[in-house]
């Protein structure tokens, strides 16, 4: 388990005794989707499962935390779902146009991308 899931991911799943395996399967599917999405924009970047962590934000939405030195250069958006015995996930990886641009959260980065085209359209 430690090679794939973080302590927080395990605790999240174990807090739901009736659906522990389903929640772990969802996290596993999300990690796999993230690794595949990142490999599409950076083929030389090989991430291990334990370098990708899936956590929920304060509203319960899943978000990706990359434990990698180049994590600030990529924003990953995910969606995951599980029902009965099936778990699915999808991920979209976006490479930051600013190599050294640090952003506190993916929500802020997404918001800044939306504002720029709007400002350009007003000119």
C-alpha positions in Angstrom: 0.0 0.0 0.0 2.8 2.5 0.9 4.3 2.1 -2.6 1.0 3.5 -4.1 -0.9 5.5 -1.5 0.1 8.2 1.0 -0.9 8.0 4.6 -3.6 10.7 4.0 -5.1 8.7 1.1 -5.2 5.5 3.2 -6.8 7.4 6.1 -9.4 8.9 3.7 -10.4 5.5 2.4 -10.3 3.7 5.8 -12.6 6.4 7.2 -15.3 4.9 5.0 -15.4 1.2 6.1 -18.1 0.0 3.8 -16.4 1.4 0.7 -12.7 1.5 1.5 -11.7 -0.6 -1.5 -13.8 1.4 -3.8 -12.3 4.7 -2.6 -8.8 3.2 -3.0 -9.7 2.0 -6.5 -10.8 5.6 -7.4 -7.5 7.1 -6.1 -5.6 4.4 -8.0 -7.5 5.2 -11.2 -6.8 8.9 -10.7 -3.1 8.4 -10.2 -2.9 6.3 -13.3 -4.8 8.9 -15.3 -2.5 11.7 -14.0 0.7 9.8 -14.9 -0.6 9.1 -18.4 -1.7 12.8 -18.9 1.7 14.1 -17.8 3.5 11.7 -20.0 1.7 13.2 -23.0 3.1 16.6 -22.4 6.5 15.5 -21.0 7.4 12.0 -22.4 10.7 11.9 -20.5 9.1 12.5 -17.2 8.4 9.2 -15.3 6.4 9.5 -12.2 5.9 6.8 -9.6 2.4 6.2 -8.1 3.6 7.5 -4.7 4.7 10.8 -6.3 1.1 11.5 -7.2 -1.3 12.2 -4.3 -5.0 12.7 -4.6 -6.7 14.8 -1.9 -10.0 16.5 -1.6 -10.2 20.3 -1.2 -12.4 21.9 1.5 -15.4 21.5 -0.8 -14.8 17.8 -1.4 -13.4 18.2 -4.9 -10.4 15.9 -5.8 -7.2 17.7 -6.5 -3.7 16.5 -7.5 -0.6 17.1 -5.5 2.6 16.2 -7.3 5.6 15.3 -5.1 8.2 16.1 -7.8 10.7 18.9 -8.1 9.1 20.0 -11.4 5.5 20.0 -10.0 5.1 23.8 -10.3 5.3 23.6 -14.1 2.2 21.5 -14.6 -1.4 21.9 -13.5 -3.5 18.7 -13.5 -7.3 18.7 -13.3 -9.0 15.4 -12.5 -12.4 13.9 -12.2 -13.1 10.6 -10.6 -16.2 8.5 -10.0 -17.0 5.2 -8.4 -20.2 3.2 -8.1 -20.8 -0.4 -7.0 -17.6 -2.2 -8.1 -16.3 0.2 -10.8 -14.0 3.2 -10.4 -13.0 5.6 -13.2 -10.9 8.7 -13.5 -9.8 11.2 -16.1 -7.0 13.8 -16.0 -6.0 16.8 -18.0 -2.5 18.1 -17.7 -1.6 21.6 -18.6 2.0 22.8 -18.9 2.6 26.3 -17.5 3.8 28.7 -20.2 5.9 30.4 -17.4 8.7 28.1 -16.5 9.5 29.7 -13.2 6.0 31.0 -12.4 4.9 29.8 -9.0 1.2 29.6 -8.3 -0.4 28.8 -4.9 -3.2 26.7 -6.2 -4.5 25.2 -9.5 -7.7 27.3 -9.0 -5.6 30.5 -9.1 -3.7 29.4 -12.2 -6.9 28.4 -14.0 -8.4 31.8 -13.1 -5.4 33.7 -14.4 -5.7 31.9 -17.8 -9.3 32.9 -18.1 -8.6 36.5 -17.3 -5.8 37.0 -19.9 -7.9 36.3 -23.0 -10.7 38.5 -21.6 -8.2 41.4 -21.2 -6.9 40.9 -24.7 -10.4 40.9 -26.1 -11.2 44.3 -24.5 -8.3 46.0 -26.2 
